Amino acid sequence: VPVAVGRAGAKAILLGEHAVVYGRPAIAIPVRALGVEAHARPTDGPARLSSSLYHGPITRAPERLAVTLTAMSAALAAAGREDLALDIAIESSVPAERGLGSSAAVSAAVIEATLGACGIRVDDERMHELIQTAERAAHGSPSGLDARTVRARAAVWFDGGRIEPVTVGRDLTFVIADSGVRGRTREAVTAVAERRRADPTGIEAALDELGGLATALREQVSAGARDDIGHAMSRAHTLLNGMGVGDPALDHLVHAATSAGALGAKLTGGGRGGCVLALAADAGAAVELSQRLTRAGAAAVWTTTVEGAA
Ligand code: PMV
């Protein structure tokens, strides 16, 4: 029986995390250096799962693999093949709980592989719905930004649940630095909701400002205005801190990045841990920036370039 393969990549939110939960727009970028590959093969024996976290029958898989299992079941149901037992193997270089979309990427890869093993393909919208089903098992009510971006090839504008490509005027090289602290997206989303109940005016003002920054950023990206992009990122970091989703380890890396010459830096993803995204002045400066972030204590660093038209 041929093995069916599914693939998806990591993502980073350039601007708009949390604000998207309240209907504001966001811009996200695929991170090609990190990805997930899933292999699915029908088996005569009991369904099995193998990944870095677990190796064995799916009936005994630990709770933290709920997203993977939900992804597989949703895809089998979509194919009308709930009867089919699969042997699924997952390889991922996307660190979990770092705001890089690992749950959406694993879900997307598992769903694609599962559908492939059933011999069916679905359209983009159906695929999105299936990933969202798995994402809901991960964090309750996901905006859909991760589910869309892990399958995108270039920077995306996300608004009202849909994506559009973003025109990129000049190459943008980012360094992503992992604080090593587990990001707690669900907790962070809850914290923002609580603050919004306690201080609706203050939080709405921050959400509006983030929405305005994202809208302006789209133009800045298309114009290749790197300094403006950097300023917007740093301002977003301050606003996110004010919303209660920061972390001292993130602030430390943001300061290290800006003092090493980054044009701007911010937390990316849910926050309260996870990663910092920093914009380098150019590709050469990114090398020095990565080294400085490593020396500042980053658990890992990755560089990703969003290619511009010129
Ligand atoms: O931490 P991540 O990679 O799951 O990103 C979460 C992004 C949020 O805007 C905080 C939540 C969402 O559903 O979009």
Boltz pocket constraint, residues with backbone or C-beta under 6 A from the ligand:
constraints:
  - pocket:
      binder: B
      contacts: [[A, 11], [A, 16], [A, 17], [A, 18], [A, 19], [A, 20], [A, 21], [A, 98], [A, 99], [A, 100], [A, 101], [A, 102], [A, 141], [A, 142], [A, 143], [A, 144], [A, 145], [A, 146], [A, 183], [A, 185], [A, 189], [A, 268], [A, 269], [A, 270], [A, 271]]
      max_distance: 6.0
